[in-house]
Amino acid sequence: MQSTALSYLHKHQERIINQWDQQLSALRSDGEIKASLEKAVEHTNQEYMNLILQTARLNEEDSLEGLRQFTEQYIQSGRSLTYFTKALQGLRKAFHQQLKDVPPVGEDVLDIYSDLNEWIDNMNNFLVSKYIESWEDTLEMQKLSLLELSAPLIPVFEGITVMPLIGSIDTTRAKLIMENLLNGVIKNRSKVVLIDITGVPIVDTMVAHHIIEASEAVRLVGATSILVGIRPEIAQTIVNLGIDLTKFPTKSTLQKGMQKALEMCNQNKIEL
């Protein structure tokens, strides 16, 4: 911030803060703020005001670090971006009102007005950017968690495990399927792995290629994979695309695949 605008801010800081505090207090009528405790909101307002005003007095790195930490804590509390942006608009209104009530003596009002606006805009851009980054990180973590759940390997009998697949299969998920298969086969000492594609809506060339690769990888670590859940429409699609699935056993249902797996492991069929 330019020295002229900064001097004006310091000179009238107390009145500007009081006017801004009134703007922030008005936000308590919002549905989001109503759910918070009164004292907690007051503490948040005061901390927020102090951090914003510090950015005008300190060097950029030192001042923004505190504001960055506050932003992260604020987001973790579950509040929305609305409070941030409305609060900064309240600060803008407080500055404009102060300039209107007490114009600077011997200084260009437009220069101070422009400088204060630029400072507030920079703060707004910074806060919005950090808010978006935090949510992107959260979404990425949730995406990874969902991916981990999207390719489970379930041991059902000694030497026999099942991997039920539901939903579409892209390159990222195919890589996870491969990793889970190999790690699970070794961990569970599996002899047979049933890959159940009953819940996979579309089996195209790419999906079939990923399944073939996974089955081949399973074979290389000493186990056999059986592809189950091949519905009539998927069987027709595989034939029309000319996809070769003759290198490993296939069954139409998980039940038939389980019977085959039990035979391969020399285990008696269990009647339920």
N, C-alpha and C positions, 0 to 999 in steps of 0.2 A: 504494500500500500504506500502511496506517495506521502511525503512528510506533512503536506498541508492537510490532507484528509485525516491522517493519523493524529495530528495535533487537535483537530476539531473533535475527533472521537474521544481523545483523552480529556479534553476540556469539558465535554458534555456527557461523559460516560454514564454518570449516575442517573441522569434523567433519561437517557436512551435505554438504559437497562430497565428502569422502572416502566417505561412505555412498552418495552419488549416483553417484560414479565406479564403485563396485562394481556398482551397478545397470546402468550403461551397459556395463560390461565384460561383464556376463552376456549382453548382446544379441549378442555376437560369435558365440554358438552358433547364432544364426539363420542360415538359408540365405543370406539377402541379405548379411549381414555377413561370412560366411565367404569370399565372393568378393572382399572388399576386403583390401588390405594391412594388416597389424597396425598399423604406425606411422600410416598414413593414418586408420585408425579412431580411434586414440588422439588424433590432432590434431583430428579432427572432434568428438570428445567434449569435449575441453577448450574448443574454440572455442564450441561449443554451450552449455556450462555458463556460460562467461563472459558470453555475450550474454544468456542468460536472466536471470542474476543482475543484470546491468546495468539491466534493465527495472525492477528494484525500487529502484535508487538514483538513476537519472537521470529527467529529465522524459520524458513519453511519446513525443514526436516524435523526440528524439535517440536514445533507446534502441531504439525500434522500427525506425528506419531501418537500423541495423546488422543487426538480426534479419531484416529484409525482404531485405537483400542476401544474407545467409547462406542464406535459404530459396531464393532464386532460383538461387544457385550449387549448392545441394544438389539441387534438382530437375533442373538441367541435367546433373548427374552421373549421372542415371538411376535414383536410388534412390526407394523408395516412401514413402508416408506412414506406414507402420508404424513406422519407426524414430522419427519425430517423436513420435507419440502414446505409444509405449512408454517413450521417454526421459522424457517429462513425468510419466508414471505413476511412473517410478522416482524422480523428484524428490519427488513427493507422498509416496511411501513413506518416503523419507529424512527429510522433515520430520516425518512422523507418528512415526517411530521416535525422532527427537531429542526431540520433545515428551514422548514416553512415558518416555524415559530421564532427561531433565533438564527437569522442568516449570518454567515461569517462576515466579520468586519475586515475590509481591505483585501478580501480574497474572492476569487471567481467561484460563485455558487455552482455553476455548471461543471467545473473541473472536479470539485469535491463530490458532487452528485454522481458524476460519471465514475470516479475512482471507487466510491463506496459500492456502487452497483456492480462494478467489475469484481470487486473483492467478494461480494455475496454470491455472484454467479460462479466464481471459482470454487467457493465452498460447496455450493449446491452440486456442481459437477463432480467434485471430489467425493462427496457423500453418496451420491447416486452410483458412481462408479464402484465404490467399495461395497455398497449394498448389493449390487448386481454380482460382483465377484464372489461375495460370500454365498449368495444363493446358488451360483453356478457350481461352487465347490460342494455345497450340500447336495445338489441334484446329482453331481457326478458320483458322490459317495453312495447315494441311494441307488443309482444305476448299477454300480458295481455290486451292491448288496443283492439287488434283484437278479443280476446275472449269476451270482453264486448260487442262488436258489433255483435258477432256471435249468440247471443241469445236474440234478442230484444222482448219486449212485447208491442204490439201496441193496445191502446184502440180504437175501431171503432164505437161502439154504447154504450149507457148507459148499463152497466152491462155486456158488451161483449168485450173481448180482443182477439187478435190474436198473436201467436208466430210462425213466419215463420222460419223454420230451413233449412239451406243450407250447404251441405258438410257433411263429416263424423263426427260421434259423438264418442268421446273417453271418458274416465272416468273424465278427467279434465273438459271437456266441459259439460258433463252430470251434474256435480256438479253445474256449473254455471247456467245451464238451470233450475235446481231445485230451486236455490236461487232466480233467476229472476222471476220465476213463482210465488213463494210464496210471495215475496215482492210486485210484481205487482198486484196480486189478492187482497191483503190487501189495497194497495195504491189506486187502481182504483175501489175498491169495486165491483169486478167482480163477476158475477153469473155464467158465462160460459166462458171457455177459449178454443179457437181453436188452437190445436197444428198441424201445417201444415208441413208434412214431404215430400212434393212434391219434394223439392230439395235435399233430403237425398238419395244418390246413392245406399246404401246397408243397409238393415235392417236385422241384424242377431239376434241371441239370446241375445247378450249383449245389443245391441241398444234397442231391444224390452223391455228388463228388465228395462233399464233406463227410458223408456217412461212410463212403467207401474208404476214404483216407483213415477215418477213425477205426474202422474194422481192421484195416491192414496194420495199423499201429498196435492194436490189441493182439493181433496174431504174432507180431514180432516180439512181444513180451511173454509169449507162451500161453495165451488164452484164445478162446474162440468166441466170436460174436454172432448172435442170431438176431436178425432184423425182424421185428414183429409189428403187427398193427397195420399191415398193408391192406387197405380197403380197395374194393373193386375199381373205383375211379383213379386211385393212385397207381394201381397195377396197370391200368390202361395208359396212364400218362407215361409211366416208366417205359412201357413197350413202344409207345409212339415216339418217345425221345431217343430210343435206341440205347438206353442206359443198361450196362451189363452189371447185374447183381448176382451172377452165378458163382462168384468166388466165395461166398459165404451163405449159410443157410438162411432161409426166410420163412416166416409163418404168418398166417393171416391174423391170428389173435395171440394175446399174451398167454392164454391158457395152453394153446398148442405149442407155443414156444417153450413154456415151462416143462411140458411133458418131454419135449425133445432134449432140453437141458438136463433133466433128471436121468434120462437114458444115457446121455454122454458122460455123466458123472457116476454111472453105475449105482444110482440110488433108486429105491423103490418108489413107485408112484403113491402119493398120499391122497386118499379119498377124504373130502371134506363134506 
